[in-house]
Each structure stands twice: as C-alpha cells, then as structure tokens.
C-alpha cells in the first residue's frame, strides 16, 4: 500500500520526536547566534590587545558574513544531496572547531581565516536546521515551530553580549571564542540524536522500514507494515527564472523589495557587528557597552512576534513603516550622545525591534507578495540581495571609522537607510495594489 508521508506528517500530533528535533535544532541556532556575535563582543578588547584602532579589524569582522553568504549559495544546498542531518553535523562541527582555533590566532590573517571558516559553517548549518525543523513539523504548527527555533539566533547573540563581560575579564577576547567553540563542540554529540529528514529519505528511495519506524515515532497512530510504500505527492516547487520576477507586473514590487532587504540586512549586520564598539567609543564602559548591545538582539526577538501580531491586525505596510520611523528616531537620539542607561536600553531595543524584528516581518511579507509559482524564487533572490547589504554595510562603517568619522555621525548616517526602508515599504504598498498574489 502506498502512503503519502506528507499526510502522515500533517496529521500527527506534536510529540517527543517533534520536540527533540525542535530542541536540537534550536540548540544549533542558539550557539550559531553566539558565534555570529562573538566577533562584535571581542572587537574592543582585541583592538586594544593588538594596539590597532577597531576600524582596522573591519575585514575580520566581515569575514564570517562573507562565509555565510558563500555557504548559503554553495554549501547549504548540499543538504538536498547528502541529507539535512549529514550536512548539519558536518557544518556545525566546523563552527565549533574554527571558533576554538580563532581563540589561538596570533595575527589578522589567522583570525580572518578562522572567522571565514566559521561563517561557512554557519551559512550551511542554519538553513539545514531550519529546513529539518520545517520538514518534521505538521503544517498547522510549522510557522510557530520554525519561528521559535529561529529565535535561537537572536537569543544566542544576546547571550554572547551578556556573557562576554565576565568572560573577557577572566580570559580576554580569546576566552569569548574559546567558550563559544567549546560549547559548540560539546553540543555536537547530542546532535547525533537528530533524525534524517523524512522527505529526503523518501526522495532518495531509502528503506521503507527505516521510514516507517520514524513515522511511528512521529505519529503513534501510524502502524508500519511490510507492504507499506512511502511517497510524496509531486508539488510545484515554485522555482523559476529570475527574469520572471522582473516582468512589467512584478518588476516594481521586486526591485523595491530588493532595496528594502539590502538596506535592512545592511543595518542589521552593521549594528550587530559594530554596536559594542560604537557604544564604547561614545564613552560607555566596555562591560556596559556589551550588555547594552544585547538589547538589540532581545528587541529583535520580541519585535519579531510583536510585528507579526500587529501585521495580522493592521497589515504589513503600515506596521513596518512605523517601525522603521521609530528606528530612525532612536538612531537620531543616540547620535546626539549616549543618554542614561535606561533610555539607552530602550532606544537600542526599539532599533532591534525595527531592524531584527523587521527582517522577520520582511521574510513573512516576501513570502506573501508573490504568486505561488514565483514564491521560492522571489524570497530566495530577496534574501540574496540582502546578503550583499550585510557584507557591504559593516565594511563601509569600518572604512568611515578609519577615516575619523565621529561616532554620533555614524548613528546619524544609519538614519538614511532606515528612512529609505520606510519609504520603500510605503511605495511597495502602492505597487501591490496591482493583484500579485
């Protein structure tokens, strides 16, 4: 008897196997988030230790972002050929080992190399962790479970900011990487309990008994027998040529979406990479600057859920416009000088809500903007354009710092992309008045 595994997965109640996959994949994103933020936390102390201005470290700061972008295009798709679990285990091991070796770096070339390899591991492990969670979740709970797991990235980055002060006090900047690498290596063993993707097993024609045993763990009501054969209903994958996104009907919305993704991810990685250094240069003690920068990620965690809820009530465009305008106001106030601790935390949380939470909202918006046949391509290209912003913006900020631009002016310059994002989303609303979905 032939069974469609999609139907079995979607009919299953949430049980131990779902939570095991969610917990272990969330552990990956949590520690990946720590490693993404580790360089930003280490930068002020590293610069002082090596007797260089922080701006001289701009290429090292960007190395992981380059690795993430390259791996997302080249390494991450290997999960479709070798399995989500295999690629996830290999890439996460690379994250742990490269982060440990970064702690032993003696010059800029060494540290750049290890951070680049860390980025390659991150760029492959994160998408496969997201895919594995989505592919085990029943359709009615998929969005919630993937959103919960994705929050691990921001929570891990925030944890890095709060853990860094005592860790730096004990062992300097090397300890920041040492702790992150050691935790990743220790976490690798529990990841062996991850199952392989059921969809991958069926697509590769794996043993039906192996598939059946996994389905029994997933859904206690399912009983595998020797005559069961498992398949997947053929569905359109929504992939097509990018030229289809630039037809007269779709081109205005596509180009505006690319612009907003480019600027928002640029702001996200600029602030994630440089905020501790900018706050320290503004006069805050290092430990305080690191803790305050953690509010950027925490603001993003709460902001992602808040914006999603508000978008359900008022629609995505007005919510995103207001969020970006509030971000611009927060940047303007910080540009005048870092205020008291409470107000600084509030302003940074508002920025996190607008930029980190805004990216979550943009992902949702992009997924609903295009017709089904163009959805995967549209979202993929928007994220690809955003990655260029994520590389260019931190480098440009480092270059401006090297040129002697005051810290306050850097905050003011960041107002420009925030306002353009607000305007871009407003224009996008008018373009979407043409029926796209």
C-alpha positions in Angstrom: 0.0 0.0 0.0 1.4 3.4 -1.0 1.2 6.2 1.6 1.9 9.9 1.1 4.2 10.9 4.0 3.0 14.5 3.8 -0.4 13.3 5.0 1.1 11.3 7.9 3.3 14.3 9.0 0.5 16.8 8.8 -2.0 14.6 10.7 0.5 13.9 13.5 0.0 15.5 17.0 3.1 17.2 18.4 5.0 14.6 20.3 8.5 13.7 21.6 10.1 13.4 18.2 8.9 16.9 17.2 10.2 18.4 20.4 13.6 16.5 20.0 14.1 18.0 16.5 13.0 21.4 17.7 15.2 21.4 20.8 18.3 20.2 19.0 17.9 22.5 16.0 17.2 25.4 18.4 20.5 24.5 20.2 22.3 24.8 16.8 20.7 28.3 16.2 21.4 29.4 19.8 25.1 28.6 19.6 25.3 29.8 16.0 23.9 33.1 17.2 26.6 33.2 19.9 29.3 32.7 17.3 27.9 35.3 15.0 28.0 37.9 17.7 31.3 36.7 19.3 33.5 38.9 17.0 31.5 42.0 17.8 31.9 41.3 21.5 35.6 40.7 21.2 36.4 43.6 18.9 37.1 46.4 21.5 39.4 44.2 23.6 41.1 42.6 20.6 41.8 46.1 19.2 43.3 47.2 22.5 45.4 44.0 22.8 46.8 44.3 19.2 47.2 48.0 19.6 45.2 48.9 16.5 42.1 51.0 16.0 38.9 49.0 15.8 38.4 50.1 12.2 41.5 48.1 11.2 39.6 44.9 12.1 36.8 45.6 9.6 37.8 42.8 7.2 38.0 40.3 10.1 34.6 41.4 11.3 33.1 40.9 7.8 34.9 37.5 7.2 32.1 35.5 8.8 29.5 37.4 6.9 31.3 36.6 3.6 31.5 32.9 4.7 27.8 32.8 5.5 26.8 34.3 2.1 29.1 31.9 0.2 28.0 28.9 2.1 24.3 29.7 1.7 24.8 29.6 -2.1 27.3 26.7 -2.4 27.4 24.5 0.7 23.9 24.7 2.2 22.2 23.2 -0.9 24.3 20.1 -0.4 21.7 19.1 2.2 19.5 18.3 -0.8 22.1 15.7 -2.0 23.6 14.3 1.2 20.8 14.9 3.7 20.0 17.7 6.1 21.4 15.8 9.1 24.7 15.0 7.5 25.4 18.5 6.3 24.2 19.9 9.6 26.5 17.7 11.6 29.5 18.5 9.4 28.9 22.2 9.2 28.2 22.6 12.9 31.4 20.7 13.7 33.3 23.2 11.5 31.7 26.1 13.5 33.0 24.7 16.8 36.5 23.8 15.6 37.0 27.1 13.7 35.8 29.1 16.7 38.2 27.3 19.0 41.1 27.9 16.6 40.1 31.6 16.4 40.9 31.8 20.1 44.5 30.8 19.3 45.0 33.3 16.5 48.2 35.4 16.6 47.7 37.8 13.7 45.0 39.2 11.5 45.5 36.6 8.7 44.9 33.7 11.1 41.8 35.3 12.7 40.4 36.2 9.3 40.8 32.6 8.1 39.1 31.1 11.1 36.3 33.6 11.0 35.7 32.9 7.3 35.5 29.1 8.0 33.2 29.8 10.9 31.0 31.8 8.6 31.0 28.9 6.1 29.9 26.5 8.9 27.2 29.0 10.0 25.9 29.5 6.4 25.4 25.8 6.0 24.2 24.8 9.4 21.5 27.4 9.9 19.5 26.8 6.7 19.6 23.0 7.2 18.5 23.3 10.8 15.6 25.5 9.7 14.7 23.0 6.9 14.9 20.0 9.2 12.5 21.6 11.7 10.1 22.7 9.0 10.1 19.2 7.4 9.2 17.4 10.6 6.5 19.9 11.7 2.9 19.4 10.8 1.6 22.2 8.5 -0.7 23.6 11.2 2.2 24.2 13.6 5.0 24.8 11.1 5.2 28.5 11.2 5.1 28.6 15.0 7.8 25.9 15.4 10.1 27.5 12.8 9.7 30.9 14.4 10.5 29.5 17.9 13.6 27.8 16.5 14.7 30.9 14.6 14.5 33.0 17.8 17.6 31.0 19.0 19.8 33.1 16.7 18.9 36.3 18.4 18.9 34.8 21.8 22.3 33.3 21.3 23.6 36.7 20.0 22.1 38.4 23.1 23.7 35.7 25.3 27.0 36.4 23.8 26.7 40.1 24.7 25.8 39.4 28.3 28.2 36.5 28.8 31.2 38.4 27.2 31.9 40.9 30.1 32.8 38.3 32.8 34.4 36.1 30.2 36.6 38.9 28.9 37.5 39.9 32.5 38.7 36.3 33.1 40.5 35.5 29.9 40.4 38.4 27.5 39.0 38.3 23.9 40.4 34.8 23.3 38.0 33.4 26.0 35.0 34.7 24.1 35.9 32.5 21.2 37.1 29.7 23.5 33.8 29.5 25.3 31.7 29.6 22.1 33.9 26.9 20.4 33.9 24.6 23.5 30.1 24.8 23.8 29.6 24.1 20.1 31.9 21.0 20.3 30.1 19.7 23.4 26.7 20.3 21.8 27.8 18.3 18.7 27.3 14.9 20.5 23.6 15.4 21.3 23.1 16.4 17.7 23.7 12.7 16.8 20.2 12.1 18.1 18.7 14.1 15.2 16.9 12.0 12.7 17.3 12.5 8.9 14.6 14.4 7.0 11.7 12.1 6.1 11.3 13.9 2.8 14.9 13.4 2.0 14.7 9.6 2.8 11.6 9.2 0.6 13.1 11.3 -2.2 16.3 9.1 -2.1 14.3 5.8 -2.0 15.6 4.7 1.4 14.4 1.5 3.1 10.7 1.7 3.8 11.2 0.0 7.2 13.5 2.9 8.3 11.0 5.4 7.1 8.1 3.5 8.7 9.9 3.4 12.1 10.5 7.1 12.0 6.8 7.8 11.1 5.7 5.6 14.1 7.8 7.7 16.4 6.3 10.9 14.8 2.7 9.7 14.9 1.8 7.0 17.5 -1.4 6.3 15.5 0.6 5.2 12.5 1.5 1.5 12.2 4.1 0.4 9.7 3.7 -2.9 7.9 6.0 -4.6 5.3 3.6 -3.8 2.5 3.7 0.0 3.1 5.5 2.0 0.4 6.1 5.7 1.1 6.0 8.5 -1.4 5.4 12.3 -1.7 2.8 13.9 -3.9 4.5 15.9 -6.6 4.1 19.6 -5.9 5.3 22.6 -7.8 8.4 23.9 -6.2 7.8 27.5 -7.1 11.3 27.9 -8.7 11.6 29.7 -12.0 13.9 32.1 -13.8 14.7 35.4 -12.1 13.6 37.1 -15.3 10.0 36.2 -14.3 10.3 38.4 -11.2 11.1 41.3 -13.5 8.1 41.2 -15.8 6.2 44.5 -16.1 3.7 43.3 -13.5 6.2 42.1 -10.9 9.3 44.3 -11.5 8.3 47.4 -9.4 7.5 45.3 -6.4 10.5 43.1 -6.8 13.0 46.0 -7.1 11.5 47.8 -4.1 11.6 44.5 -2.1 15.3 44.0 -3.1 16.1 47.6 -2.0 14.5 47.2 1.4 16.1 43.8 2.0 19.5 45.2 1.0 19.2 48.1 3.4 17.6 46.3 6.3 20.1 43.4 6.3 22.9 46.0 5.9 21.6 47.8 9.0 21.2 44.5 10.9 24.8 43.4 10.3 26.2 46.9 10.7 24.7 47.3 14.2 25.3 43.7 15.2 29.0 44.0 14.2 29.8 47.5 15.4 27.3 48.4 18.2 29.5 47.4 21.1 32.4 49.3 19.7 30.3 52.4 18.9 28.8 52.5 22.4 32.3 52.1 23.9 33.7 54.9 21.7 30.7 57.0 22.9 32.0 56.8 26.4 30.4 53.7 28.0 32.5 51.2 29.9 33.2 48.1 27.9 31.0 45.8 30.1 28.1 48.2 29.9 28.5 48.6 26.1 28.4 44.9 25.6 25.3 44.4 27.8 23.5 47.3 26.1 24.2 45.8 22.7 22.5 42.7 23.9 19.2 44.7 24.0 19.5 45.0 20.2 19.0 41.2 19.8 16.4 40.9 22.6 14.5 43.7 21.0 14.5 41.7 17.8 13.2 38.6 19.5 10.2 40.4 21.0 9.9 42.6 17.9 9.5 39.7 15.6 6.5 38.4 17.4 5.1 41.8 18.1 5.3 42.9 14.5 3.8 39.6 13.3 0.9 40.1 15.6 0.4 43.8 14.6 0.7 42.8 10.9 -2.2 40.4 11.4 -4.4 43.4 12.6 -3.2 46.3 10.5 -1.4 44.8 7.6 2.4 44.7 7.0 3.0 48.0 5.3 1.8 50.5 7.9 3.4 48.4 10.7 6.8 48.2 9.0 6.7 51.9 8.1 6.0 53.0 11.7 8.7 50.5 13.0 11.3 52.0 10.6 10.4 55.6 11.5 10.8 54.7 15.3 14.2 53.2 14.4 15.2 56.4 12.7 14.2 58.4 15.8 16.2 56.1 18.1 19.3 56.4 15.9 18.9 60.2 15.9 18.8 60.4 19.7 21.8 58.1 20.0 23.6 60.3 17.5 23.2 63.2 19.9 25.1 61.3 22.6 24.5 58.2 24.7 21.9 59.0 27.3 21.3 57.3 30.7 21.3 53.5 30.9 17.5 53.0 30.9 16.9 55.3 27.9 19.8 53.8 26.0 18.4 50.3 26.6 15.0 51.4 25.4 16.5 53.1 22.3 18.5 50.0 21.4 15.5 47.7 21.9 13.5 49.9 19.6 16.3 49.6 17.0 16.3 45.8 17.5 12.5 45.7 17.1 12.7 47.7 13.8 15.8 46.0 12.2 16.0 42.5 13.6 12.2 42.1 14.1 11.7 44.0 10.8 13.7 41.3 9.0 11.4 38.6 10.3 8.4 40.7 9.2 10.0 41.2 5.8 10.5 37.5 5.4 6.8 37.0 6.0 5.9 39.8 3.6 8.1 38.5 0.8 6.5 35.0 1.2 3.0 36.5 0.6 3.9 39.0 -2.0 4.4 36.7 -5.0 2.1 34.2 -6.6 2.7 30.5 -5.7 4.7 29.8 -8.9 7.2 32.6 -8.1 7.3 32.4 -4.3 10.5 30.4 -3.7 12.5 32.3 -6.3 11.2 35.7 -5.1 12.1 35.0 -1.5 15.4 33.5 -2.4 16.5 36.4 -4.5 15.4 39.0 -2.0 17.5 37.3 0.7 20.4 37.1 -1.7 20.2 40.8 -2.4 20.1 41.4 1.3 23.3 39.4 1.9 25.2 41.9 -0.2 24.0 44.7 2.1 25.0 42.6 5.1 28.6 42.5 3.8 28.9 46.0 2.4 27.4 47.9 5.3 29.8 46.7 8.1 32.8 47.2 5.8 31.6 50.8 4.9 31.1 51.6 8.6 34.7 50.4 9.3 36.0 52.5 6.5 34.2 55.6 7.8 35.6 54.9 11.3 39.1 54.6 9.8 38.6 58.0 8.1 37.8 59.5 11.5 34.0 60.0 11.3 32.7 60.7 14.8 30.5 58.0 16.4 27.5 60.3 16.6 27.6 60.9 12.9 27.7 57.2 12.2 24.4 56.8 14.0 23.0 59.7 12.0 24.2 58.2 8.8 22.3 55.0 9.7 19.1 57.1 9.8 19.2 57.3 6.0 18.7 53.6 5.2 16.0 53.4 7.9 14.1 56.2 6.3 14.5 54.7 2.8 13.2 51.4 4.2 10.1 53.2 5.5 9.6 54.9 2.1 10.3 51.7 0.2 7.7 49.8 2.2 5.1 52.6 1.6 5.8 52.5 -2.1 5.6 48.8 -2.1 2.1 49.0 -0.8 1.0 51.1 -3.8 2.7 48.6 -6.2 1.0 45.7 -4.6 -2.4 47.3 -5.3 -1.9 45.5 -8.6 -3.0 41.9 -7.9 0.2 40.0 -7.3 -1.0 37.1 -5.2 
